[in-house]
Amino acid sequence: MKSTLRITMTVAILLAAWQYLVPYADIPAYILPLPSEIWARFLETFSLQAYNLAVTAGTTLLGLCIGVLVGVLLALLVVYVKSAKSIILPFLATFNGIPKIAIAPLLVIWFGLGPDSKIILAFLLSLFPIFVHSLTGLNEIDDDILDLARLAGGSNWQMFTKVRLMHALPYITDALKVAFPLALVGSIVGEFIGGNVGIGYLVLSGQFNMDIALVFAALLSITIFTSVGISAIGLFERLFLKWQPSRRER
């Protein structure tokens, strides 16, 4: 509660300084519009913002869901199929070293200007952190816990669902906090490079028309969407991971 209050006060002070000090610095509105102008533009274009943000949210969440599915499955493959480790780990480590933004133009060429290229880019950016965190959660379990589960008569399925998966869930939710903004970046970059709709396209439209207030309004929409997404993950943790001591302390 105290940290939230401190953050709120800090943001309020920064906005007040922006609102009242920028005019004294003689900075023109086409370079840095005032917060009041940005808010007015946001309200004025609210329906436009909502429509374009919904498009970006769709490609982001779909890419993220595919990233979770593939990342967790690859982590399971590494844990349960020992020979797969020597193939999957070097491949993903090497692939992760390639800047995904650099291959975005190729994805647009291959998959077109529609949502497919944005979904794939969102998936590619979110895959590695989900895989790494999932692998850590599934693999780094105390041997005594596994031995105790076996002594209690646990089957392989029960060992997976009640021990490994439950141990990995907090790691996966932590991975989502990292992967969600990355997936959003992937969708927006895809819209920058080849798109005719979406919040990234709206940012470009404001830039081309020198409507800087619209650019900032679109950035506000992106910030709100990111905050809502991270908060939803945090809510899931508080509701379903209360059994974790570290979660109860938060």
Stockholm file with secondary structure:
# STOCKHOLM 1.0

chainA/1-250         MKSTLRITMTVAILLAAWQYLVPYADIPAYILPLPSEIWARFLETFSLQAYNLAVTAGTTLLGLCIGVLVGVLLALLVVYVKSAKSIILPFLATFNGIPKIAIAPLLVIWFGLGPDSKIILAFLLSLFPIFVHSLTGLNEIDDDILDLARLAGGSNWQMFTKVRLMHALPYITDALKVAFPLALVGSIVGEFIGGNVGIGYLVLSGQFNMDIALVFAALLSITIFTSVGISAIGLFERLFLKWQPSRRER
#=GR chainA/1-250 SS CHHHHHHHHHHHHHHHHHHHHTGGGTCCTTTSCCHHHHHHHHHHTHHHHHHHHHHHHHHHHHHHHHHHHHHHHHHHHHHHCHHHHHHHHHHHHHHHTSCHHHHHHHHHHHHCSSHHHHHHHHHHHHHHHHHHHHHHHHHCCCHHHHHHHHHTTCCHHHHIIIIIHHHHHHHHHHHHHHHHHHHHHHHHHHHHHHCSSSHHHHHHHHHHTTCHHHHHHHHHHHHHHHHHHHHHHHHHHHHHCTTSHHHHHC
#=GC SS_cons         CHHHHHHHHHHHHHHHHHHHHTGGGTCCTTTSCCHHHHHHHHHHTHHHHHHHHHHHHHHHHHHHHHHHHHHHHHHHHHHHCHHHHHHHHHHHHHHHTSCHHHHHHHHHHHHCSSHHHHHHHHHHHHHHHHHHHHHHHHHCCCHHHHHHHHHTTCCHHHHIIIIIHHHHHHHHHHHHHHHHHHHHHHHHHHHHHHCSSSHHHHHHHHHHTTCHHHHHHHHHHHHHHHHHHHHHHHHHHHHHCTTSHHHHHC
//
